[in-house]
Amino acid sequence: MSGKAFLTALALATATLAAAPPASAETRREYVNRYVLLLDWVTRSEAWVSAHLEDIGLCRAAHAVAERHVEIARRMTPPTEFTAIHPHLLLVLENTERMFSYAAEGDRTAFRRHRRIVHDEQRVIAELLQAQGRFMPEISP
């Protein structure tokens, strides 16, 4: 195989792998692991970006990551015990994506509106978990 053909094949393989959807979270453990990671990122990134709204590059980077998180969560298949919570996880992630999009555009009013929605949905999740007698682990630094 020539060098050019190899590079073409490598580029094609890389593009195919990059575009492949992540595996669905079918087990409780897989779902919880992804859930915790996604929500932890929301909490930490929202706090950091909120304190640095003047850094448009940071806002754009956070927006790009948030877009990918929405895609991942949409492909997750929650176990039965999490079917009531999953739509709220999606709302948290979708509004986080919008929040960072508005931050990158410099629209602080829309940023704050979506941040309130994110916080409201996080409260709904906490209430649903409490009503079910469940809790989710948290990531400790």
N, C-alpha and C positions, 0 to 999 in steps of 0.2 A: 504494500500500500504506500502510495507516495505521501510525502509530507503534507501536501495540500489536501489530499483526500482524507488523511487522518485528522487534520484540523477541522475539516468540514464535518466529519463524523462525530468528533468530540463536541463541536459546537451544537450539533443537532441533539446529541444525547444529553448534554447539559440543559438545553432549552426544554427538552421533553421532561426531564426530571424536575426542573424548576416549576414547570406548569402543572405537574401532577398534583392532584388534590391530596391533602393529608389524610391519613387513615381516620375513619370515624371512631369516635369514642364509644365503644360498645359495652365495655365493662364498667362497673362502678368505679373501680380504681383509675382507669384511663380517663373517665369523665371528670372525676374529682381532681386529678392531677392537672388537667388542662384548664378546668374552671378556676382553680386556685391561681395558677400562673397568669391567666388572663385578667382576673380581677385584681390581683396584686399589681400587675403592670398598670392598670387603670389608676389605681390609688396613688402609686408612686409617681407616675408620669404626670398626672393631673396636678399634683402638688408642686412638682418641679417646674412644669411649664407655666403654671399660674404665677409663680414667683419670677419668671423670666419672659414675660409676654413681649418684651421689646426685642427679643432674639427671634426674628422671623425664620431664620434657618432652623432653629430648634423646633419651632412650631411646625414647620414643613416636615421635618424628620419624624416628629411625633405623629403627625397626620398620616404619613406613609406607613408607619408601623400599625397604627390604629386601623387603617384600611385592611391590612393583611389579617389582623385579629378578627375583624368582622367576617372575612372570608372563611377563616378557620372555624369560627363558632357556627356559621351557617351549615357547615359540613358535618358538624358533630351530631351524633345520634345519642340523645340522653337516655340512660336507663329509665325505666318506668317511674322510679321514685323521684326523678328530677324533671319530669315532663312539665310540671307546673312552674318550675323555676327557670327553665331554659329560655322561654320567651323574654323574661326579664333580663337574663344575661345578654341576650341579643340587643335589647333596648339600651342597656348600659354601654355595650360596645359600639353600637351605631351612633348613639349620642356623643360618645367620646370622640369618635371619628369626626362628627360634625363640629364638635367643640374645638378640636384642633384645626380643622379646616378654617373656621372663622377666626381663630387666633392667628393663623398664617395670613389671613386677609386683613388683619388689623381691626376686625369688628368685635370689639370687647363686649358690646351689649349682647350680641348673639352668642358669644363665647360663654358669658355668664348664664344666659338662658339655658343653654344645653348642659352646662355644669350643674345647674339645679335639677334638671331632668335626670342626669346621671346619679346624683345623690338621692333623689326620690326613688329611683329604681333600685338602688343599692339597699335602701330601707325596706322596700317591698320584699326583696330577696331575704333579708334578715328576718322579717316578720313571717314569711312563708316557712323558712327553715325552723324558726322557733315553734310555729304552730304544728309542725311535723315532728318536733322533738329531735331535730337534726342540727348538726353544726358542721361547718367546713373548716378544715385546718387553715392556718395562716402561715405565711413564709416569714421566718424570723431571720433578721440579718446576722 
